[in-house]
Every structure is written in structure tokens, then in C-alpha cells.
Amino acid sequence: MYLTNLRNRHFFLLDGLTLCLTPTLAILLRLDRLDVPGDFLRGLLIYTAVALVVRLITFYQLGLYRRFWRYASIDELNQIAVAVFISSLFVWLVVTAVRALLPVALPRSVFVIDTLLVLLFVGGSRFSVRLGAQRRKRPNGHGRRILVVGAGDAGSMIAREILHNPQLNLTPVGFVDDDVHKHHMQIYGLPVLGGQEDLPALVDKYQIDRVIIAMPTAPGQVIRQVATLCEKLEVETKILPGMYELVDGTVTVKQLRDVAIEDLLRRNPIQTDTAAVRELIAGRRVLITGGGGSIGSELCRQVLRCQPKELVVLGHGENSIFEIHNELRRLDRPETKITAVIADVRFAEQMEAIFEQYRPEIVFHTAAHKHVPLMELNPAEAITNNVLGTRNVVRAATAVGVAHFVMISTDKAVNPTSVMGASKRTGELLVHQAARQSGQAFVAVRFGNVLG
């Protein structure tokens, strides 16, 4: 039974005591006096008995005694509110029925006041557990003193994780942010102490041991300024990776690392003209090779949002194509016909037949072998797939008059030193040649971070 848990039994007993007292408190507040008139005493006793039984049963059935309140959140608050209001409805129905049978007097407003008091006390008792746990978990001030540069979402998440994990032996002191509107505000109880120009004074005043740069979208110039300043101050510096490395958008202390050259070379973010992309794709037939791969599958998701007339997902991996095809179908885009094709780009005649059948207007060519060490061990596979496969797809696309062809390449194609890089570079040259000969938009784009 759920009440055998000691904590839940305590809450059950506490709720029982609360529900015995709130009706009396409600009528005293309603009448603005310290005693209950005799005319209302009988009605108050009946109401209290009904409310006690009905609310406890409702709370039990709705799971209020099956929660671990140390981690209570908005979801738990919603559950408490629902339980209180549903139980109040049942109490009102029962009391109304009783009043129809017995002549009892009780102000109707007592019901409303009692409901609010129950919500306050029941919710307060639960969240006091979480607040107490948080106070016990807060750093004791003896850990390494931390100053977070960046009071945005990333910095807030880092500070919150440090506050909730005292075993990290870190003590956050506050934030630094160049947004003057945030100055003197507090985030999770930590003040925003000033801007970047205040770093020297703040490091000295608060005896800072480590500066955390939490600005994943900041350009390289800003990162360089902060990193250089911290170096002069001889204070340890850690940084969150750039946004391109935070694939799922989550931020944790584990991601903190030393400042690297790629952080200093961050470029200003380029804003994609999504309207132009949607206009290009909408209502057209699109084919994606390697549609089951990591890049190809994400392209499928993005392209589908642009409402093409038909999306052909091509790949030779049966399982991966099956999974992405089912995922896309579940998105329920009736304006787009989604077709899965199992095929290997290394077979020229098969590619020609497929392109002739579906006659795509836009092609994204992502099918390729990409792992450098494996291709060093299997060079023939790299050549047949990345070079001959690209040649076959390009020829098939040219034959049916594809207007836009995009090959997904890699930074390994820059002055290639590996079989994989050389094969991708050769594929790029094939695409460039097709662009010159056909006059159509045949392009190759490189994924990766090319330095130099």
C-alpha cells in the first residue's frame, strides 16, 4: 500500500489535520471574528467531516501520496491544483445533497475560502520539502569560487546545475553580462554584477578562482576579448562549446572545457533565409540520397517542413530507410507524397531508372562513406561509393534536367590527406563539371570547421 511509505504517511496525516482546521479558519475569516456562532456550528461540523473524507480519498486516487516531493516542479503544482479543485467539486455536491435533507446553516463563501486555504496549505507543505532540500544542497561556500560570463539561458543552466550539485565543490558568486538591463538583477539567487569591463575588479573583490564563459552563440571576437582578459588576470578559464557543438541544445557542467582555437575563431552566425528556402522547395519534387544517414535523415525532416510536392528518400540501408520513412509519415503532411526507395548509388542503371521514374527537380546527395580510418582500410569502397556513386547520381540528375543539385561534402576534401578526403574531393570536381556543362545549379557544400 502506498501509505506504508513513511514520507507519504506523514503527508496523509498532515493533510488530515489541515482539512480538519481549514473549514474553521475559513468561517472565521468569513465572519471576521474569533468564535463560531452556534447557528453555524452544526453545518461546520458536517462540512468538515465531508471535506475530510472526500478530499483525502480524492488526493489518494489522484496520486498525491505517490510523489517524491523533493523534486516537485510545475507539474506537481498542477497536480495539486487539479486534486484540490476536483475534491472541492465533490465536496460541494455532497454538502448540497446533505443541506437538502438537513436544515443546516453555513455561508456559501466558506466553501470558496476553504478551497483556497486547502490549496495554499497542501501545496505549501509539499514545496517546503523541495525548498528545504535545495537549501541543504546549496554550496557551503568553501568550494572554488566561480564567476559566470553570460547571463543568458546557457549561463543560467550552468549556475543552476552547480547550485544543485554541491559535490562539484564549486561556489558560484554571480554573473557578468554586457546587457545593462540585467545588471543588479538576480538569477537563481545570484546577482548580475556588471559587464565584461568589470571583470578585473570583480575577480579581485570576490577572490574568483575560475571564470566560466557561457556564451555559445557569441562570435569569436567576444570570446577572444574575455579569454585574453582572463589570461591577464591569471584566473582559470573554462568555456561552453559553440552552439554548433551543442547538438540537442542542452547545457551541462560536463561540457565545460579549456578555451580552444575553434572558440577564438567563431564566426558571426549566419541567418538562414528560410522564406527563400521554403519558396524554392514548396510544391517541387525532391530526392535525397543517403536519406537514412545522420545528415540525410535530418535533411528529410527539414525539407518536409517546406511542403514539397513529393519527397523521395533513397538509401541502401533497409532499416534506416524504414525508420525515417515511418517517422516522416507520422508527421502527417498530406500535401507531400513521401516515397521510400531502397537502392545503391553505385549502380548506374538503377539510378537512371529511379530518376526517370520520379523525375526530381531538386536533389540532395548525401550518400557517402565518411569514416576516415575505415576508408583507409577499405579504399575500394571509398572510391566506388564516394566517386563512382556521385558520378552515377550526377549523370542521372543531368539526364532528367534536375534544376538544383546539392552534394554534401566534408572539410576533409580540403588538401586531402586521406582516402576518404580524396574521394570526396573527386566527387566535388564531378559536381563542378556537371554545373559547367549543364548550366544548372549544381553545387557542393562542406560540413565541418576548416581552419586556415
C-alpha positions as a Python dict, from the first residue, in 0.01 Angstrom:
ca = {
    (1, 'M'): (0, 0, 0),
    (2, 'Y'): (129, 347, -91),
    (3, 'L'): (85, 482, 264),
    (4, 'T'): (337, 235, 401),
    (5, 'N'): (600, 480, 276),
    (6, 'L'): (689, 688, 582),
    (7, 'R'): (700, 1018, 396),
    (8, 'N'): (362, 963, 233),
    (9, 'R'): (207, 858, 564),
    (10, 'H'): (330, 1181, 716),
    (11, 'F'): (170, 1379, 434),
    (12, 'F'): (-153, 1182, 473),
    (13, 'L'): (-170, 1265, 844),
    (14, 'L'): (-67, 1626, 783),
    (15, 'D'): (-339, 1666, 519),
    (16, 'G'): (-593, 1516, 758),
    (17, 'L'): (-502, 1773, 1024),
    (18, 'T'): (-508, 2053, 766),
    (19, 'L'): (-851, 1952, 635),
    (20, 'C'): (-989, 1949, 990),
    (21, 'L'): (-869, 2304, 1052),
    (22, 'T'): (-924, 2489, 722),
    (23, 'P'): (-1309, 2493, 736),
    (24, 'T'): (-1296, 2655, 1081),
    (25, 'L'): (-1034, 2903, 964),
    (26, 'A'): (-1245, 2976, 655),
    (27, 'I'): (-1558, 3061, 855),
    (28, 'L'): (-1359, 3275, 1099),
    (29, 'L'): (-1215, 3469, 806),
    (30, 'R'): (-1560, 3498, 652),
    (31, 'L'): (-1721, 3630, 970),
    (32, 'D'): (-1415, 3831, 1077),
    (33, 'R'): (-1437, 3706, 1435),
    (34, 'L'): (-1259, 3458, 1664),
    (35, 'D'): (-1550, 3231, 1753),
    (36, 'V'): (-1808, 3031, 1559),
    (37, 'P'): (-2172, 3126, 1623),
    (38, 'G'): (-2395, 2843, 1741),
    (39, 'D'): (-2615, 2875, 1430),
    (40, 'F'): (-2323, 2767, 1210),
    (41, 'L'): (-2168, 2506, 1438),
    (42, 'R'): (-2372, 2208, 1313),
    (43, 'G'): (-2318, 2300, 948),
    (44, 'L'): (-1946, 2349, 1009),
    (45, 'L'): (-1908, 2004, 1166),
    (46, 'I'): (-2094, 1836, 880),
    (47, 'Y'): (-1893, 2028, 620),
    (48, 'T'): (-1563, 1942, 794),
    (49, 'A'): (-1646, 1571, 810),
    (50, 'V'): (-1750, 1559, 444),
    (51, 'A'): (-1447, 1761, 328),
    (52, 'L'): (-1207, 1545, 529),
    (53, 'V'): (-1327, 1216, 384),
    (54, 'V'): (-1388, 1333, 27),
    (55, 'R'): (-1062, 1525, -10),
    (56, 'L'): (-841, 1251, 136),
    (57, 'I'): (-997, 991, -94),
    (58, 'T'): (-959, 1222, -396),
    (59, 'F'): (-599, 1309, -310),
    (60, 'Y'): (-519, 940, -273),
    (61, 'Q'): (-683, 844, -602),
    (62, 'L'): (-511, 1126, -791),
    (63, 'G'): (-166, 1025, -670),
    (64, 'L'): (-73, 1296, -420),
    (65, 'Y'): (71, 1027, -193),
    (66, 'R'): (279, 866, -466),
    (67, 'R'): (506, 1160, -537),
    (68, 'F'): (863, 1225, -427),
    (69, 'W'): (816, 1589, -335),
    (70, 'R'): (1185, 1664, -302),
    (71, 'Y'): (1185, 1713, -680),
    (72, 'A'): (850, 1893, -705),
    (73, 'S'): (803, 2117, -1009),
    (74, 'I'): (528, 2294, -1203),
    (75, 'D'): (385, 1956, -1300),
    (76, 'E'): (339, 1865, -934),
    (77, 'L'): (184, 2205, -863),
    (78, 'N'): (-65, 2145, -1143),
    (79, 'Q'): (-145, 1803, -996),
    (80, 'I'): (-212, 1956, -653),
    (81, 'A'): (-439, 2223, -804),
    (82, 'V'): (-635, 1964, -1003),
    (83, 'A'): (-674, 1741, -697),
    (84, 'V'): (-794, 2030, -479),
    (85, 'F'): (-1048, 2160, -730),
    (86, 'I'): (-1184, 1816, -818),
    (87, 'S'): (-1221, 1731, -449),
    (88, 'S'): (-1391, 2068, -395),
    (89, 'L'): (-1645, 1981, -663),
    (90, 'F'): (-1724, 1652, -490),
    (91, 'V'): (-1745, 1825, -150),
    (92, 'W'): (-1988, 2082, -290),
    (93, 'L'): (-2208, 1809, -440),
    (94, 'V'): (-2220, 1608, -116),
    (95, 'V'): (-2278, 1912, 106),
    (96, 'T'): (-2553, 2036, -126),
    (97, 'A'): (-2724, 1698, -102),
    (98, 'V'): (-2694, 1699, 278),
    (99, 'R'): (-2835, 2051, 304),
    (100, 'A'): (-3136, 1939, 103),
    (101, 'L'): (-3207, 1675, 369),
    (102, 'L'): (-3096, 1851, 688),
    (103, 'P'): (-3160, 2211, 795),
    (104, 'V'): (-2801, 2333, 836),
    (105, 'A'): (-2672, 2688, 802),
    (106, 'L'): (-2333, 2778, 657),
    (107, 'P'): (-2222, 3076, 445),
    (108, 'R'): (-2164, 2970, 83),
    (109, 'S'): (-1844, 3173, 67),
    (110, 'V'): (-1690, 2939, 326),
    (111, 'F'): (-1665, 2677, 52),
    (112, 'V'): (-1459, 2910, -171),
    (113, 'I'): (-1234, 3028, 114),
    (114, 'D'): (-1178, 2671, 230),
    (115, 'T'): (-1076, 2562, -121),
    (116, 'L'): (-816, 2838, -143),
    (117, 'L'): (-682, 2758, 205),
    (118, 'V'): (-651, 2388, 122),
    (119, 'L'): (-463, 2473, -199),
    (120, 'L'): (-231, 2702, -3),
    (121, 'F'): (-155, 2462, 282),
    (122, 'V'): (-136, 2139, 80),
    (123, 'G'): (81, 2299, -187),
    (124, 'G'): (293, 2477, 72),
    (125, 'S'): (361, 2159, 269),
    (126, 'R'): (484, 1982, -46),
    (127, 'F'): (702, 2258, -179),
    (128, 'S'): (854, 2323, 164),
    (129, 'V'): (1017, 1982, 124),
    (130, 'R'): (1177, 2088, -203),
    (131, 'L'): (1286, 2425, -65),
    (132, 'G'): (1443, 2256, 235),
    (133, 'A'): (1627, 2010, 12),
    (134, 'Q'): (1754, 2294, -206),
    (135, 'R'): (1884, 2487, 94),
    (136, 'R'): (2069, 2181, 219),
    (137, 'K'): (2217, 2119, -126),
    (138, 'R'): (2341, 2474, -188),
    (139, 'P'): (2721, 2506, -191),
    (140, 'N'): (2867, 2574, 152),
    (141, 'G'): (3092, 2850, 23),
    (142, 'H'): (3415, 2652, 67),
    (143, 'G'): (3444, 2536, -296),
    (144, 'R'): (3620, 2709, -584),
    (145, 'R'): (3462, 3049, -643),
    (146, 'I'): (3303, 3079, -987),
    (147, 'L'): (3209, 3380, -1198),
    (148, 'V'): (2987, 3309, -1500),
    (149, 'V'): (3028, 3531, -1806),
    (150, 'G'): (2692, 3534, -1983),
    (151, 'A'): (2360, 3564, -1801),
    (152, 'G'): (2154, 3404, -2077),
    (153, 'D'): (1997, 3060, -2096),
    (154, 'A'): (2331, 2875, -2108),
    (155, 'G'): (2481, 3062, -1813),
    (156, 'S'): (2163, 3017, -1610),
    (157, 'M'): (2161, 2641, -1672),
    (158, 'I'): (2526, 2611, -1569),
    (159, 'A'): (2468, 2809, -1249),
    (160, 'R'): (2159, 2606, -1166),
    (161, 'E'): (2344, 2277, -1209),
    (162, 'I'): (2629, 2394, -987),
    (163, 'L'): (2387, 2510, -717),
    (164, 'H'): (2207, 2175, -720),
    (165, 'N'): (2526, 1967, -707),
    (166, 'P'): (2745, 2069, -410),
    (167, 'Q'): (2965, 1764, -473),
    (168, 'L'): (3115, 1960, -765),
    (169, 'N'): (3292, 2169, -498),
    (170, 'L'): (3211, 2490, -686),
    (171, 'T'): (3061, 2807, -542),
    (172, 'P'): (2901, 3042, -800),
    (173, 'V'): (2937, 3404, -696),
    (174, 'G'): (2742, 3575, -973),
    (175, 'F'): (2719, 3665, -1340),
    (176, 'V'): (2880, 3911, -1577),
    (177, 'D'): (2682, 4028, -1879),
    (178, 'D'): (2707, 4325, -2115),
    (179, 'D'): (2329, 4369, -2120),
    (180, 'V'): (2285, 4663, -1881),
    (181, 'H'): (1918, 4573, -1832),
    (182, 'K'): (2031, 4259, -1647),
    (183, 'H'): (2269, 4440, -1414),
    (184, 'H'): (2171, 4419, -1044),
    (185, 'M'): (1910, 4153, -1126),
    (186, 'Q'): (1927, 3804, -976),
    (187, 'I'): (1917, 3462, -1142),
    (188, 'Y'): (1867, 3165, -907),
    (189, 'G'): (1962, 3399, -625),
    (190, 'L'): (2291, 3501, -788),
    (191, 'P'): (2344, 3868, -883),
    (192, 'V'): (2444, 4001, -1223),
    (193, 'L'): (2742, 4203, -1102),
    (194, 'G'): (2829, 4405, -1411),
    (195, 'G'): (2971, 4390, -1762),
    (196, 'Q'): (3288, 4242, -1907),
    (197, 'E'): (3479, 4561, -1837),
    (198, 'D'): (3416, 4499, -1465),
    (199, 'L'): (3591, 4159, -1470),
    (200, 'P'): (3925, 4276, -1320),
    (201, 'A'): (3757, 4445, -1024),
    (202, 'L'): (3515, 4157, -967),
    (203, 'V'): (3787, 3890, -981),
    (204, 'D'): (3983, 4082, -719),
    (205, 'K'): (3685, 4173, -498),
    (206, 'Y'): (3528, 3827, -484),
    (207, 'Q'): (3852, 3626, -498),
    (208, 'I'): (3738, 3440, -811),
    (209, 'D'): (3916, 3111, -882),
    (210, 'R'): (3754, 3027, -1215),
    (211, 'V'): (3568, 3215, -1489),
    (212, 'I'): (3316, 3021, -1696),
    (213, 'I'): (3240, 3164, -2040),
    (214, 'A'): (2880, 3060, -2110),
    (215, 'M'): (2805, 3229, -2442),
    (216, 'P'): (2762, 2951, -2703),
    (217, 'T'): (2630, 3191, -2969),
    (218, 'A'): (2887, 3469, -2916),
    (219, 'P'): (3124, 3546, -3206),
    (220, 'G'): (3494, 3469, -3182),
    (221, 'Q'): (3588, 3833, -3125),
    (222, 'V'): (3393, 3845, -2799),
    (223, 'I'): (3538, 3513, -2682),
    (224, 'R'): (3890, 3638, -2760),
    (225, 'Q'): (3836, 3954, -2555),
    (226, 'V'): (3714, 3765, -2249),
    (227, 'A'): (3978, 3491, -2277),
    (228, 'T'): (4259, 3746, -2317),
    (229, 'L'): (4136, 3943, -2016),
    (230, 'C'): (4117, 3628, -1801),
    (231, 'E'): (4469, 3532, -1908),
    (232, 'K'): (4599, 3870, -1793),
    (233, 'L'): (4418, 3827, -1463),
    (234, 'E'): (4579, 3483, -1425),
    (235, 'V'): (4246, 3322, -1347),
    (236, 'E'): (4145, 2977, -1471),
    (237, 'T'): (3903, 2990, -1764),
    (238, 'K'): (3654, 2731, -1886),
    (239, 'I'): (3414, 2765, -2177),
    (240, 'L'): (3098, 2609, -2310),
    (241, 'P'): (3125, 2480, -2670),
    (242, 'G'): (2976, 2681, -2952),
    (243, 'M'): (2614, 2628, -3047),
    (244, 'Y'): (2714, 2405, -3340),
    (245, 'E'): (2856, 2156, -3088),
    (246, 'L'): (2550, 2165, -2862),
    (247, 'V'): (2352, 1940, -3093),
    (248, 'D'): (2046, 1895, -2871),
    (249, 'G'): (2061, 2239, -2711),
    (250, 'T'): (2130, 2105, -2361),
    (251, 'V'): (2400, 2254, -2140),
    (252, 'T'): (2582, 2075, -1856),
    (253, 'V'): (2892, 2126, -1645),
    (254, 'K'): (3044, 1818, -1813),
    (255, 'Q'): (3065, 2016, -2138),
    (256, 'L'): (3296, 2279, -1990),
    (257, 'R'): (3649, 2265, -2131),
    (258, 'D'): (3955, 2480, -2182),
    (259, 'V'): (3934, 2755, -2443),
    (260, 'A'): (4038, 2610, -2781),
    (261, 'I'): (4134, 2772, -3110),
    (262, 'E'): (3793, 2699, -3263),
    (263, 'D'): (3634, 2908, -2987),
    (264, 'L'): (3854, 3205, -3075),
    (265, 'L'): (3771, 3169, -3445),
    (266, 'R'): (3394, 3158, -3411),
    (267, 'R'): (3228, 3347, -3691),
    (268, 'N'): (2921, 3563, -3661),
    (269, 'P'): (2613, 3343, -3702),
    (270, 'I'): (2461, 3347, -4050),
    (271, 'Q'): (2085, 3387, -4052),
    (272, 'T'): (1926, 3148, -4300),
    (273, 'D'): (1669, 3297, -4534),
    (274, 'T'): (1407, 3036, -4450),
    (275, 'A'): (1143, 3209, -4660),
    (276, 'A'): (1358, 3177, -4973),
    (277, 'V'): (1435, 2812, -4895),
    (278, 'R'): (1067, 2735, -4848),
    (279, 'E'): (980, 2913, -5172),
    (280, 'L'): (1242, 2709, -5360),
    (281, 'I'): (1125, 2371, -5227),
    (282, 'A'): (749, 2417, -5189),
    (283, 'G'): (548, 2228, -5450),
    (284, 'R'): (852, 2061, -5609),
    (285, 'R'): (976, 1704, -5630),
    (286, 'V'): (1278, 1647, -5404),
    (287, 'L'): (1506, 1341, -5391),
    (288, 'I'): (1756, 1280, -5110),
    (289, 'T'): (2022, 1010, -5142),
    (290, 'G'): (2155, 859, -4821),
    (291, 'G'): (1822, 954, -4666),
    (292, 'G'): (1868, 717, -4373),
    (293, 'G'): (2202, 863, -4261),
    (294, 'S'): (2262, 1123, -3992),
    (295, 'I'): (2274, 1418, -4233),
    (296, 'G'): (2031, 1274, -4487),
    (297, 'S'): (1760, 1198, -4231),
    (298, 'E'): (1779, 1549, -4085),
    (299, 'L'): (1758, 1694, -4436),
    (300, 'C'): (1443, 1487, -4489),
    (301, 'R'): (1286, 1641, -4178),
    (302, 'Q'): (1383, 1994, -4278),
    (303, 'V'): (1273, 1955, -4640),
    (304, 'L'): (936, 1811, -4538),
    (305, 'R'): (862, 2129, -4341),
    (306, 'C'): (893, 2325, -4666),
    (307, 'Q'): (597, 2134, -4816),
    (308, 'P'): (745, 1976, -5131),
    (309, 'K'): (509, 1806, -5372),
    (310, 'E'): (697, 1477, -5334),
    (311, 'L'): (988, 1365, -5119),
    (312, 'V'): (1182, 1059, -5237),
    (313, 'V'): (1401, 913, -4961),
    (314, 'L'): (1667, 694, -5122),
    (315, 'G'): (1921, 471, -4949),
    (316, 'H'): (2061, 120, -4946),
    (317, 'G'): (2020, 61, -4570),
    (318, 'E'): (1683, -108, -4531),
    (319, 'N'): (1646, -47, -4158),
    (320, 'S'): (1746, 321, -4159),
    (321, 'I'): (1520, 399, -4456),
    (322, 'F'): (1234, 213, -4289),
    (323, 'E'): (1276, 419, -3970),
    (324, 'I'): (1299, 762, -4135),
    (325, 'H'): (1013, 680, -4371),
    (326, 'N'): (787, 586, -4078),
    (327, 'E'): (895, 894, -3885),
    (328, 'L'): (815, 1125, -4176),
    (329, 'R'): (477, 962, -4232),
    (330, 'R'): (387, 1015, -3866),
    (331, 'L'): (439, 1389, -3912),
    (332, 'D'): (114, 1387, -4112),
    (333, 'R'): (197, 1615, -4406),
    (334, 'P'): (-84, 1536, -4652),
    (335, 'E'): (43, 1791, -4903),
    (336, 'T'): (361, 1586, -4959),
    (337, 'K'): (386, 1238, -5108),
    (338, 'I'): (663, 1052, -4925),
    (339, 'T'): (830, 764, -5108),
    (340, 'A'): (1099, 530, -4977),
    (341, 'V'): (1338, 373, -5230),
    (342, 'I'): (1594, 105, -5145),
    (343, 'A'): (1879, 147, -5393),
    (344, 'D'): (2258, 170, -5414),
    (345, 'V'): (2414, 475, -5581),
    (346, 'R'): (2695, 254, -5715),
    (347, 'F'): (2461, 101, -5974),
    (348, 'A'): (2435, 346, -6263),
    (349, 'E'): (2143, 183, -6445),
    (350, 'Q'): (1942, 166, -6125),
    (351, 'M'): (1999, 538, -6062),
    (352, 'E'): (1896, 626, -6417),
    (353, 'A'): (1575, 424, -6384),
    (354, 'I'): (1486, 582, -6049),
    (355, 'F'): (1549, 937, -6170),
    (356, 'E'): (1348, 868, -6485),
    (357, 'Q'): (1060, 734, -6277),
    (358, 'Y'): (1041, 1012, -6017),
    (359, 'R'): (1195, 1299, -6220),
    (360, 'P'): (1307, 1508, -5921),
    (361, 'E'): (1357, 1881, -5958),
    (362, 'I'): (1584, 1917, -5654),
    (363, 'V'): (1843, 1660, -5537),
    (364, 'F'): (2039, 1645, -5211),
    (365, 'H'): (2321, 1394, -5247),
    (366, 'T'): (2432, 1281, -4900),
    (367, 'A'): (2506, 912, -4969),
    (368, 'A'): (2873, 854, -4886),
    (369, 'H'): (3120, 666, -4671),
    (370, 'K'): (3253, 916, -4417),
    (371, 'H'): (3472, 742, -4156),
    (372, 'V'): (3836, 818, -4231),
    (373, 'P'): (4004, 519, -4056),
    (374, 'L'): (3765, 268, -4212),
    (375, 'M'): (3820, 407, -4559),
    (376, 'E'): (4196, 379, -4512),
    (377, 'L'): (4138, 8, -4457),
    (378, 'N'): (3884, -20, -4739),
    (379, 'P'): (3992, 224, -5013),
    (380, 'A'): (3798, 46, -5288),
    (381, 'E'): (3473, 111, -5102),
    (382, 'A'): (3554, 481, -5072),
    (383, 'I'): (3619, 506, -5446),
    (384, 'T'): (3317, 308, -5563),
    (385, 'N'): (3073, 477, -5326),
    (386, 'N'): (3202, 835, -5298),
    (387, 'V'): (3337, 876, -5651),
    (388, 'L'): (3151, 636, -5882),
    (389, 'G'): (2832, 671, -5679),
    (390, 'T'): (2847, 1051, -5708),
    (391, 'R'): (2917, 1021, -6082),
    (392, 'N'): (2612, 797, -6127),
    (393, 'V'): (2381, 1031, -5934),
    (394, 'V'): (2513, 1339, -6117),
    (395, 'R'): (2465, 1177, -6459),
    (396, 'A'): (2115, 1058, -6374),
    (397, 'A'): (2024, 1405, -6244),
    (398, 'T'): (2161, 1575, -6555),
    (399, 'A'): (1971, 1337, -6782),
    (400, 'V'): (1631, 1433, -6639),
    (401, 'G'): (1707, 1805, -6613),
    (402, 'V'): (1739, 1846, -6236),
    (403, 'A'): (1743, 2221, -6169),
    (404, 'H'): (1915, 2218, -5828),
    (405, 'F'): (2172, 1961, -5716),
    (406, 'V'): (2345, 1984, -5377),
    (407, 'M'): (2626, 1745, -5282),
    (408, 'I'): (2707, 1723, -4911),
    (409, 'S'): (3086, 1715, -4883),
    (410, 'T'): (3334, 1748, -4596),
    (411, 'D'): (3623, 1960, -4474),
    (412, 'K'): (3842, 1652, -4530),
    (413, 'A'): (3824, 1738, -4901),
    (414, 'V'): (4047, 2043, -4841),
    (415, 'N'): (4401, 1944, -4942),
    (416, 'P'): (4305, 1581, -4874),
    (417, 'T'): (4546, 1360, -4685),
    (418, 'S'): (4321, 1054, -4660),
    (419, 'V'): (4142, 820, -4897),
    (420, 'M'): (3806, 944, -4774),
    (421, 'G'): (3903, 1310, -4823),
    (422, 'A'): (4041, 1243, -5170),
    (423, 'S'): (3728, 1055, -5274),
    (424, 'K'): (3504, 1338, -5157),
    (425, 'R'): (3720, 1596, -5335),
    (426, 'T'): (3688, 1395, -5656),
    (427, 'G'): (3313, 1390, -5608),
    (428, 'E'): (3315, 1770, -5572),
    (429, 'L'): (3502, 1805, -5901),
    (430, 'L'): (3242, 1586, -6074),
    (431, 'V'): (2966, 1813, -5945),
    (432, 'H'): (3153, 2125, -6060),
    (433, 'Q'): (3199, 1976, -6405),
    (434, 'A'): (2828, 1900, -6428),
    (435, 'A'): (2750, 2259, -6329),
    (436, 'R'): (2964, 2393, -6613),
    (437, 'Q'): (2821, 2154, -6871),
    (438, 'S'): (2454, 2175, -6775),
    (439, 'G'): (2434, 2539, -6675),
    (440, 'Q'): (2218, 2433, -6379),
    (441, 'A'): (2276, 2498, -6008),
    (442, 'F'): (2498, 2202, -5921),
    (443, 'V'): (2690, 2279, -5600),
    (444, 'A'): (2889, 2105, -5325),
    (445, 'V'): (2881, 2223, -4964),
    (446, 'R'): (3125, 2118, -4694),
    (447, 'F'): (3034, 2019, -4340),
    (448, 'G'): (3296, 2080, -4072),
    (449, 'N'): (3523, 2352, -3935),
    (450, 'V'): (3800, 2441, -4175),
    (451, 'L'): (4082, 2639, -4012),
    (452, 'G'): (4333, 2824, -4228),
}
